[in-house]
C-alpha cells in the first residue's frame, strides 16, 4: 500500500484535477474523496474524465479524512480553517483555499472578511527558502492561481533590485474554471463566449498575497475573464532600476527549476502550451515607448495554479521527488 491521501472538495474543478493527478501518481493511494451537495454521487458521474475510478463521494467528515497521511483541502475560501482545526497534528495538510496564505490579519479581513485563521508555510517552492520550509512543514497554504502566475514573473526581479517595487501594474486573463464550479449566470457559455470582461476590478483578493510573496509595495491589478475553460496569461510591468536584462535575471533565478521555463528570447508564453501541465512559461522584454519591463507569464490555473502546485508541495512534504506524478509538458492542440 502507498501513502494514504484524501481530497476534501473533490467535486470541484481543482478537486477533480487533484484526483486525476493522484490516480496517476505511483506512490499515492486515494482513500477518501469528499463533497458537500454531491456527497453520495459516483465520482465519475461528477467528473466524466475520471471514468473507471470506482469511488463514491462521501460527506466531508473530519473522521473520514483523519485516516489519511495527507489531506488536500480544495474548499471555498473561508471553509478550510475550521475543518483543518479538527484534523490530528499527525495528518499533513495542503490547503488550496486562501484561509492560511496571508500573514497580515488586517489584509485578510479587508479582502476576505471574517476572522483571520493564521498563516501556514507558503506553498510556492520556487521562492528562495520555500522548498526546504515546505519539506519540513505539516501544514502548507497553496498559492492562489493569479498569485502563482504573477509571483513567478515578478519576485526575482524585485529581489534582484531590477525593478521598482512601488510601481507594478498587472493585467491578467483567466479561464472560467478559476471561478469554481457553482452555477453562476455570468459564467454560462452564452454569456462568456465571444466576450472579454473585467471583474473584481481594483479589489481582487490576491493582491495582498502577491505583495506578500513578491515584495511589491504598490500593485495595480486588473483581472479579466477570458472565454476559455482554463489557463491564465498575465502581463506584469514595472519600471526598471538599471540596465539589467529582465529575461537574464529570470533565467538565472529559475536555472534548474523543473517547472518554470524562461522561453527563448522573442518567444512569448501562451496558455495553450501549458494546458494540463504543472509548468509556468515566462518571457521578458522592454516596452519600446515607456521603457518599462514587461514580463508575460502563462500557466494552467488548475495545474501550477492549483492542483499541480498542491501535488508539488505534497511530494516535498512526503519526502518524495517533487516532480513525481507531474509533467512540465502541456497538451495541445
N, C-alpha and C positions, 0 to 999 in steps of 0.2 A: 504494500500500500504506500502511496505517495504522501506528500504533505497535504493536510486537510484544509480546504479553504471554503468559504461561504460568501455569497453575494446577497446583501440586503438591497432591495430596489431593483431586482433582476428584470422586472417588466419594462423598465425604461430603456431608452436608446443606449445610454452609457452602460447600464447593467447588462443589456443583451450583448454588447460588444465585449464586456468582461467575460461573460460566459463563453463566448466564441473563443477568446484567447485562452481561457482555462482549458477548454476542450482540446486545444492543440498543444498544450504545454506538457512536456514529458515528465515533469516532477510533481504536478498538482492534481489532486482529486477534489472534484466539486461535491461537497457533502450536503449543501443546502443552498437553495435559491428562493428568496422570499419576495413577497409583493404585498400590496395593500388591497386595492379593489380587484386585482387579478388573481388573488390567492385562490387556489383550487383549480386553476386552469393548467392545462398541459403547457409546458414551456414552448413546444413547437407551434402551438396554436397562437401564442402571443408573438413569437419570433419565428416565422416560417423558415428563415435562413438556417435555423438550428434543427431542422427535421432530422430525426434519427437519434437525438438526445432524449432518452426516455426519462423525463423528470417532470414532476408536478410542482408548481409554485406553491409554497407554503406561506402561512401568515408570518409577519415579521415579529417573531417571538425571541427575546434575548436568550432564552434557554436553548432554542434550536441553534442559534449562532454560536453559543458558548462552547459547543463541542468541536469547533474548528481550531486549527492552529493559527489561521489568519482570516480576518473578515474584511471584505470590501464593503464600504457603505456608499451606495450610489443613490442617495436620497436627496430630496429637495433641500435647498438652503434652509437652515433653522431646525431641521429634523434629526440631524446626526448626533448632536451632542447628548441629548437625553438617552438615546439608545446606546451610545458608546459608554456612557457612565454606568450602564448596567452589565457590561461585559467584564469578565475577570481580567486582572492585570496580566495574566499569563497569555491571553489572546492578543496577538498583534493585530493592529487595525490600520487600514488605509482609508481615509475619508475623502471621497471625491467631491463632497459639498464644501461650502465656504466656512463652515462653523468654526474651524480651528486654524484658518490661514493667517489672520491678522493679529499682530502683536499689540495694536493700539485699540483699546476698548472703545474710545470715543469715535474712531473711524468706523468700527463695526456698527455701533448704534446709529451713526449718521447715515450709513449706506444700506444697512440691512434691518435695523430696528431690533428691539428686544435686548436682553442681557447678553453680554459677551461671555463665551464659554471658555476662553483661554486659548493660547496659541500652542500648537504642536510643531514638531520638526517640519520644515517646509519641504515639500516633495519635488524639487527640481534638481536632479543630480548634477547637471552641468554647471551650476553655480559653484564658485570656489568654496570648498569645505563642506558642501552639502552631501556629497556622495558618502563620505565617512559618517556624517551625522545621521543620515538615513539608515545606513547599515547598522548603526548602534541603537536605533530607536525602536520602540514598541508601538508608538503612535505617530502617524505621518499624515499631514494635511496635503492632499494632492493639489496641484495648481488649478486655477481657472483656465479655460481654454484660450480666451483672449490674453490672459496674463502670460501663459507659456509662449504664445506667438510673439508677443511684444517684448517680453523679458529676454528671450534668447537673442533678439535683434539688438537690444539696447544696452543690456547690462555690461558687456565687455567694453563698450565704448565709454560709458560713464566711469567704469573702474579704471580705465587707462587714461582718463582725463582728455580723451579725444574729442568730446563734445560737451557743450554746456548743459548742465543738469537742470537748469531752471527755464529751459525754453524747448520743450519737447512737444511735438504735435503728431498725433496718430489718427489715421483714418483706416478702418479695418472692416472688411465684409465677411459675414459668417453665414454658413448654410443654416437651414431651418431647424435641423436636429439640435442645434445649440439651445433652442428654446424649450427643449423637453418634448415629451410625448402627449401631454394633456391636450385635449381638443380645444383649439382657440380659433376664432373666426379669422383673425388676420393671418393665420398660418395655413388656411385652406389653399389647395392648389390653385383654385380660381382667383384667389386674392394675391398670391405670391408670383405666379408665373407672369413673365413679361413686366415685372415691376422691380424697382430697387428703392428702398426706403431707409431712413434713419430710425433709430429707436433709442430710448433712454438717452437722448441727446444731451450732452453736458452733465450727465449724472449716472454714468454706468458704474455698477458696484465693483468692477475690477480695478478701478482707478487707484484706490489706496493699496491694493495688493501689488500692482505694478510698481508704484512708487516705492513701496517697502522692499521689493525684490531687486529693483534696478538702481536705487539711489537717486532717481529723478526727483527734483523738488517741485516742479510745476509740470503738469501734464494736461494737455487739451486732447480729449479722446472723442472721436465721433464714430460710433458703431453703425454698420449698415446691415440690413437683412438682404441676403442675396437669393435669387431663385434657383437654389440647388440644395440637395439634401444635407451634404456635409462638406466641411472644408472651411478654412479661414485664410484670407490673404490680407496682410497688414502692410501699410506704408508708414514707416517711422521716420520722422525728420527731426533734426536738431542742428544747432549752429556749431560748426567745428571750432576748436580752440587753437588749432595749429595746422600743420601740414601733413599730419599722419594720415595714411590711406586707410579708410574705414574697413575696406574689404580685407586688407592685410591684418588689421587688428582682430577682426572676427576669425580669420583663418588661423591666426596664432592661438586665439583663445580656445578654439574647438579642434585643434590638431589632435587626432587620435580618438575623438569622441565618436561612438558608434552610430549615433542617431542624428547628429547635426551636420548638415552639408553646406559649406560655402561653395556656391556654384562657380564655374569658370567665369572670368570677367566677361561682361557683355551678355551673359545668360541670366535671365531673371526667373524667380520662382513662379510656379503656377499650382493651383490647388489640385488639379487632376493628377499631377505627378506624385503627390503624397497620399493619395486616396488609399485607405486600408493599411497604411504603414504607421510606424512609430517615428517617422522622420520629420525633421524640420529643415526646410530649404531656405537659404539666405543669400542675398546679394546686396552690395552697397555701391553707391555712386555719389557724385556731387551734382547738385542742381546747377545747371549752367548759368541761370539768371541770378538766383538768390545766393548761391554759394553754400547752401545748406546740405548737410549729409542726408541722403535718403537710403534707408535700409528697407528692402522688401523681404517679407517673411511669409512663408506658407507652411501649413500643416493640416492634418486631418483633426478636426475638433473632437472627434470620438476616439482618435488614436493618441498621438502625442499630446493632445489637448485634454484627454480624459482617461479612457480605459488603458491605452497603451502606456501612458505615463504611470498610472497606478500599478500596472504589472511590472514596469521597470523598477519602481520603488519596492514592490513586494519581493522581487528577486533579490535585491540588495538586503532587505530585512531578513530574508530567509537564508542568507549565505550562499545564494546561487549566482552564477554569472548573470549580470544584469540584462544581457541580450537574450536570455533563454525564453523561447516561445514568442519572440518578437521579430519583426522584419523591418529593415530600413528601406525596403523597396516597395514602391506603390504599385497599384493596379490600374492600368489604363490601356486602351480607351475605356 
